[in-house]
Amino acid sequence: MKGSRGPRSPLWLARLSREKLGLPAALLFCALFFLAGLFGSLLIFSPSPSQDGRVPRLLLELDDADAERPAMNNGKTGEPTTTLIPFQVLSWKPRALYFPKFATAEQCQTIVKKAKSRLRPSTLALRKGENAENTKGIRTSSGTFLSSSEDSSGVLRQIEEKIARATMIPREHGEAFNVLRYEIGQRYASHYDAFNPAEYGPQKSQRVASFLLYLTDVEEGGETMFPYEDGSNMDIGYDYEKCIGLKVKPRQGDGLLFYSLFLNGTIDATSLHGSCPVVKGEKWVATKWIRDQIDNRQPSCHTGEYMYDLPPHVIK
Ligand SMILES: O=C(O)CCC(=O)C(=O)O
């Protein structure tokens, strides 16, 4: 009846070996105990896909250990080290990726400071029949273009280089940064960044992707929205000013990349996007439009000639 008298003392193993089964049996018992623990922990942390088929986060992080292998010899235009830029896939329709902590708070503040004294009311590239009056209210932010060549701090160039790594598109394909400020109530109605040749005529080059770097947190509102994400809302006669669909909340230093074109070069209708009105606080964002060809044009900061953003329209 010894065993039923409550918890066994730490001496139970010694007694077991001495009185009944001897030392080999005790060792065997210990080994079994160890193996059971090992298998148990493997089961708990095993990287089997979850019900929705996603690979658990742990596996992704462990795989990053491969980055510690020595880097390869690089070509003339390459780099001598490996790069790790964490990102989250927000959507495949459109292809939209989120880059947490892409830039530091100091880098963001530097950009805001540079842009602040140059802000002008944001403008639109107008289509036939459109003018400043009948497109009023579509884009109510202020903005300016900032080129890395005029930035002696080197911050803009650093960000451009990182965007090039993240997008795998050479830095020279990017337009100058378009830095935007949205005050309370200001917004950007849904639009496409790519140019539909049917509406804008033949284009020398096309915007492939857009990278948004959020320069501030926003207390409320100001999300970047994708109303047609996954093909939703495309048949409801969507009102371009409504803030619906996938919404991305701005967080200082985080980046958002989305592609306007499919791989075959045609415009992805689900890349329609805009900025919800700011409800509380102020939103600052730096947009880098990336083209299918090297962009040699110099931005005209104040005339709006460099402004290629499109007013709302539907691409079917
Ligand atoms: O401010 C945003 O979140 C969107 C900006 C935008 O749509 C653009 O710059 O093309």
The ligand as a Gaussian input file, in Angstrom:
#p B3LYP/6-31G(d) Opt

LIG

0 1
 O       -2.210000      58.074000     -48.926000
 C       -2.447000      56.917000     -49.213000
 O       -2.620000      56.043000     -48.370000
 C       -2.585000      56.555000     -50.660000
 C       -1.751000      57.405000     -51.538000
 C       -1.991000      57.118000     -52.968000
 O       -2.965000      56.555000     -53.324000
 C       -1.034000      57.514000     -53.959000
 O       -0.085000      58.223000     -53.620000
 O       -1.198000      57.116000     -55.119000

